Every structure is written in C-alpha cells, then in structure tokens.
Amino acid sequence: MELDKSGLNLDFLIDDEEIEDVAPSHKFKVVIADDDEEVHKLTKMILEDFTFEGMGLEFIDAYSGSETIELFKENDDIALVFLDVVMENDHSGLEVVKYIRDDLQNNFVRIVLRTGQPGKAPEERIIAEYDINDYKSKTELTVQKLYTTLYSGLRSYRDLMIIESNKKGLEQVIEASTDLFKYRSFNKFVGGILYQLSSLFDFEKDAFFARTIENHQNEGFIALKKEDGNVIFAGIGKYKDYIGQKMEEILPSDVVGTFENMSENEVRFKKNCYLGHHKGVNNIDNYIYMEGNEDISDLDKSLLKIFMTNFSIAFDNYQLNKDIHDTQKEVIFTLGEIVEKKSESTAHHVRRVSEIASLLAKKYGINSTMVELIKTGVPMHDIGKIGIPDSILLKPGRLTDEEFEIMKTHALLGYNILKNSRRDILQIASTIALEHHERWDGTGYPYGKKGDDIHIAARVTTVADVFDALTHDRCYKKAWSIEETLKYFEEQRGAMFEPKLVDILLENIDEVVMILEKYSDR
C-alpha cells in the first residue's frame, strides 16, 4: 500500500505511466470545487506537473457551491472545473452547473462532475438533464483517468476558444465590411482579418500589415509614411506598438531580404512565419507578415494564398473609392477657390476657413464623420456668389441697401445649386451655403434662424469665415490684427456667434493662428 506524506491511501490513484515534465509558459485555469480538503490536495499533487500543449495548470480552490459561483463571476477564462455534487447541500454542484450555463451563459468551461455519493445524483439523469461534459465517481478516478479527463476537457476548451476567436474576427470583419470603403474603418477591417487569420491557423497574436506606395499620393491614415520604406499601418499583438514605423526597421534582415526577393502575388513560409506579397491595380505593394506555428498544412497554405488575393482585391476597391472621394473633394475646393478669386478674396481663404471650421467642430465635440463632412463642405459656402453681378461683388466701397439685398441672395443661390445632390458632402455644403449668414440672436439672413435652429456646420463656418475675413485684406477693408479680431468676437458673443464657439476659438487661438500661418498668402 502506497501512502502520501499525510498517510492517505493512494492505491486507487496508482498508474504506471510517467508523465513528461515540461516547463509551461502559460497556464489553464482549473477550479477544484469540493468541500473535502483532501480532494484538493490530492488533485493538485497528482496534476502539479501536468501540461497540455506547453501550458500548465493554475488551480483555484472552492469549498462550496456559493464560493464556486463567486469564482465564476470574477473569472471568465476558467478552462475546466472539477465539481463535487454534494457540498453545503445535496445539489450544490448541480446548482452551480445551472448558474454557469443559464445565468452566466458560459458554454466554454468544461464541467467535470465528481461525486462520492452516486445515489444522490444518478449518472443517467444528470447527463440527460444538465449541461456537463463528464461525470465521474471519485473512486474511479485513477491517475491515468484523471489525466485522460483533463486532456479531453482542455482539448475541447481549446477548440471552442479557437471557434470563438474565429467568430469574433468574423464579426469584426462583417461589421467593418458594411462601411469598408469609408476612410476610418479600413484599419478596423484589416485588424479583423489579421485577428481571424491568427486564430484560424493558430498563429500567435503578433502580426502586422505594411505596404509601399509608388507614384501615389499618401493617404490620411498613413500620414507617417516614408517614401523609401514599407510602413506598418495595422497590426495585432506586439506589432500594434509599431504602427507608423518602417517594416525594414522591425523585421530581421533575412526576412526583409525574403520580402525584397518576392515577386507579385507570391506567398512564402519561413520558420515560424508567413509572408505574402501582392501588387494591386493601383501600383500598391501589399505585404503581410505573421508569426505562428512552424508546421502549416498544405490546405492552410492554400487558404492563406486565397486570402491574400481576396484581401488585395478589397484593398484595390477601397483605393479606387478613395480616389473618387479625393477627386470629389479636390473639385469642391477648386470650385470654392474659383468663386473666392472672382470676388477677389485671398487665394487660400477657403482652405483656411475649412481648416479652422473643422478644428472648431472637433473641439466642440462633433463626431469625426461630421467633422470630415464639414471640412470638405465648407469651401462651397459662398458658391452662390457666382450669381452676383461683378459690379456688386467687386465694389471697393460700402454697398447700398439695394446692393446689399442683392448680395444677401447668394446664400439661397448657393443652396439651390447644391441641394439636389444625394451626396453627403454636397448635402452638408448646401446647408452651410444657406445658413452661414444666420446669426445666433436671430437677426441674420436669409430666414432669421436663431440659436440651435442653425445647423452646427453653419455655426462653425460662420465663426471661421468671419475670423479669416477680418484678419485678411479685402477689396473694401484692410486686415485687422488678431487682438482687434478677438475683441470683436467677444463683443459679438451671443449676438452673431454662439457663445460656446467663441469660447472654443479663444481657448484654441494658438492653433487657429498656426492655420493662418500655414496657409498664408505671402
């Protein structure tokens, strides 16, 4: 008879097989829920050297059903629980099972029900009525059976977590794909793809996506792009910290060399990493690098190659859509500049007003999508002036009352020019054109709107437009100083301008002045 150090009989746990001792780098959480202290000691003693796929075990002790429930409330990453049926009452374990599955909706943890009193919970009924994964009598758990139960449970848990990981990646991709071609969602889309791949093929969660652009304008989300290198613009795992850096500075030289020697539409597998290269229709080189398992099946390799092709097509479509969007913005700015030059406004007036308005909108707390629309739509705020006679538009002196009434019609003229477009940019531009001469106190034109009835896009445009007009020469006036201009805004706070916007202007005047200097006419 073999005894442990406490003198407890271990004959029923004896097994001849030796389990290899592997130093684990991570651990699975395993709960031992039993009101018998000796069961905790024995289970941990037997399984202290257990490893599964290089991971050991982290034991968590619970001595009652209520304590077990609290553990599951605090830990959502428990892999397996050895759960005694009878603890503080005859059905404590069964109550825990229902709480885990029904209340917490935790279908991942593997539940191994153990009982020393099978009569209290007949196996046939328990298996049928409760969502458990195994049912064992304590006396039948030899060392080998305990190991077998744990291997089976952890293998199932691992597979479920892989499925869940893939599900999350797919959900992120589906969500992002609904607005894939919107400027701000592309990194999210790429991140979801990388996350999905790293789970699907059991890669480590360390991957990044980089690209080189030749003879093509830089895009907003790669503003840190250097022309002579491949810049990381989306990543998962540790490579999140490298976004904006050159790929050549991060990867080992041999991996960089492999990338340099790869042809278009090629995939290569080096030790513990995957490399893919595709060149799209827009002359953009796409590179994918992922660190993962050394052994990748031929099927997995084929799937990765298909992914590269599909992703590159999506990237090409995104780029084409972005080109259309950029062209639209360029046309809008050009038209705005033509109108301003016609009225002898300063050359960069529309650019400055656009930048100042978007700055104020951002500081106001407007969402990023609307800020971008305002920035793009502002240049058309005076498009209606194209219908105003030059004799009035270019008059160097003060307008007569009759001339001013004609000048005021440019707001409605601009609105009528733009209002029929279904494009979001031109819709917001039409609103700005119509309302940017309305005043906060209701004394503006064309409709005398007041306060919040004036669209926020028009309110920020009013502040930006007047500020720039006052600080620059016009045919009818000389430029005011910044001090004189700010004094005017303080006087018109609550009259012409929304008080909150005046406060934002004053608080951020340094940034506004930087915009004036950046787009100076001198």
PyMOL commands that set and color helices and strands:
alter all, ss='L'
color gray80, all
select helices_A, chain A and resi 11-13+37-47+65-74+92-103+118-120+123-129+138-140+143-177+183-200+220-222+237-242+247-250+253-261+298-342+349-364+368-380+383-387+390-393+401-408+410-418+424-435+451-453+456-470+482-491+499-507+509-518
alter helices_A, ss='H'
color red, helices_A
select strands_A, chain A and resi 26-33+55-62+78-84+110-115+134-137+207-213+231-236+266-270+273-279+284-291
alter strands_A, ss='S'
color yellow, strands_A
deselect
rebuild
show_as cartoon
